[in-house]
Amino acid sequence: MHVLRPHLRSSLQLKTSDHVLLAAGFTMSAKAEKQVPTNLKGRSKSSQEWLSRQLADPYVEKAKMSNYRCRSAFKLIEIDDKFRLLSPGQCVVDCGAAPGSWSQVLVQRTNALSKDAGKPVGTVIAIDRLPIYPIEGVTIIGNTDFTTAAAREKLLSVMEGRQADAVVSDMAPNATGVRAMDHENIVHLAYSAVRFAAQTSRVGAFLLVKLWDGAITIALERDLMRFYDKVKAVKPMASRSDSAEMFFLARGFKGLQS
Ligand SMILES: C[S@@+](CC[C@H](N)C(=O)[O-])C[C@H]1O[C@@H](n2cnc3c(N)ncnc32)[C@H](O)[C@@H]1O
C-alpha cells in the first residue's frame, strides 16, 4: 500500500469546494459510508477489504450512473474543473487509457464527437498495453506498451503531423507492494510520458502525469520545470486518501530549445 507523506498530502490536496461535488450529484450518505458487504465467505482478506471499499465509495456509484467506465473519470474532471485545461478542438493523447474513463471525459471536453456544433472538433488518441473496448470519438491503440519505439511510431502515425495540445498519463504498473520498487516503476512510466510530450507537444501545451509519491518525485518535478512554465503537484479528492497517488500538472510547454 502506498501512503502519501502527510506533509506532502496536505500541500497537494485540491481545494475543490463541496459545491462542485454536490453539483456533480455526489452524496456522501452515511448509509454508503457504513455499508458492509455480506456473503464474503471464502474471500481473501484483501478481497474483502477491496469490496468494502468499493461499496463505501461514492465515486464508484457515481461512475456507474454517469456511464463512465471507472471512477478515475472524476479525478480528471476535478482537475480540469479547477484548472480549466481542456477545450474544444484540442488534440489529446491519453496514455494508459484502459478501461477508458479518461478518454470518455476527453471526448466530451474536446468536442471530439462534434456534438457542440460551431465549436472546433477535438482529437482523442488512447493507448494502453491492455485492449481498450471501442469508445466513440476515440482513436484506440490497444495492446501496445507505451514505452516502446513501436508505440511512438503508431502514435505519430495516427497524429498525422498534428502536435499535441495535451498529453495525459494515468499509467500505473502492476503494484508489487514494495513501495520503493513501485515508485521507481511508475516514475519510469512518467518519464516516458514526459519524453513523448516533449517531442510531440505544441508550445503552450500541458502534461498531466500520475505518480506514486516517493524518493524520485522531486527529481521529476525539477525535470518538468525545465520544460514547462508552471508545475504543480495535485491530489484530487477522487484519489483515495490512503493512497500515495498524486499527479503532476505541467502547464505552458516551452518547446525544445535547439
Ligand atoms: C489506472 S489505469 C488507467 C485508468 C484510465 N485512466 C481510465 O480512466 O480508465 C492504469 C493503466 O495503465 C496501463 N499501463 C501500465 N503500464 C503501461 C505501459 N507500459 N504502456 C501502456 N499502458 C500501460 C495499465 O494497463 C492500466 O490500464
The ligand as a Tripos MOL2 file, in Angstrom:
@<TRIPOS>MOLECULE
LIG
   27    29     1     0     0
SMALL
NO_CHARGES

@<TRIPOS>ATOM
      1 C1         -5.2400    3.3600  -13.5080 C.3       1 LIG1
      2 S1         -5.3290    2.5640  -15.0560 S.3       1 LIG1
      3 C2         -5.8810    3.8420  -16.1220 C.3       1 LIG1
      4 C3         -7.3410    4.1690  -15.9810 C.3       1 LIG1
      5 C4         -7.8030    5.1000  -17.0820 C.3       1 LIG1
      6 N1         -7.2270    6.4400  -16.9360 N.3       1 LIG1
      7 C5         -9.2930    5.2540  -17.0840 C.2       1 LIG1
      8 O1         -9.7790    6.3060  -16.6880 O.co2     1 LIG1
      9 O2         -9.9870    4.3190  -17.4900 O.co2     1 LIG1
     10 C6         -3.6470    2.4160  -15.4770 C.3       1 LIG1
     11 C7         -3.4130    1.8430  -16.8630 C.3       1 LIG1
     12 O3         -2.0390    1.9870  -17.1940 O.3       1 LIG1
     13 C8         -1.7560    0.9510  -18.1200 C.3       1 LIG1
     14 N2         -0.3050    0.7850  -18.3190 N.ar      1 LIG1
     15 C9          0.6230    0.4490  -17.4110 C.ar      1 LIG1
     16 N3          1.8310    0.3510  -17.9950 N.ar      1 LIG1
     17 C10         1.6650    0.6580  -19.3130 C.ar      1 LIG1
     18 C11         2.5340    0.7240  -20.4190 C.ar      1 LIG1
     19 N4          3.8500    0.4540  -20.3010 N.pl3     1 LIG1
     20 N5          2.0330    1.0670  -21.6220 N.ar      1 LIG1
     21 C12         0.7190    1.3350  -21.7560 C.ar      1 LIG1
     22 N6         -0.1690    1.2720  -20.7340 N.ar      1 LIG1
     23 C13         0.2980    0.9430  -19.5060 C.ar      1 LIG1
     24 C14        -2.4170   -0.2470  -17.4770 C.3       1 LIG1
     25 O4         -2.5860   -1.2930  -18.4130 O.3       1 LIG1
     26 C15        -3.7220    0.3450  -16.9890 C.3       1 LIG1
     27 O5         -4.7520    0.1490  -17.8990 O.3       1 LIG1
@<TRIPOS>BOND
     1     1     2 1
     2     2     3 1
     3     2    10 1
     4     3     4 1
     5     4     5 1
     6     5     6 1
     7     5     7 1
     8     7     8 2
     9     7     9 1
    10    10    11 1
    11    11    12 1
    12    11    26 1
    13    12    13 1
    14    13    14 1
    15    13    24 1
    16    14    15 ar
    17    14    23 ar
    18    15    16 ar
    19    16    17 ar
    20    17    18 ar
    21    17    23 ar
    22    18    19 1
    23    18    20 ar
    24    20    21 ar
    25    21    22 ar
    26    22    23 ar
    27    24    25 1
    28    24    26 1
    29    26    27 1
@<TRIPOS>SUBSTRUCTURE
     1 LIG1         1 GROUP 0 **** ****
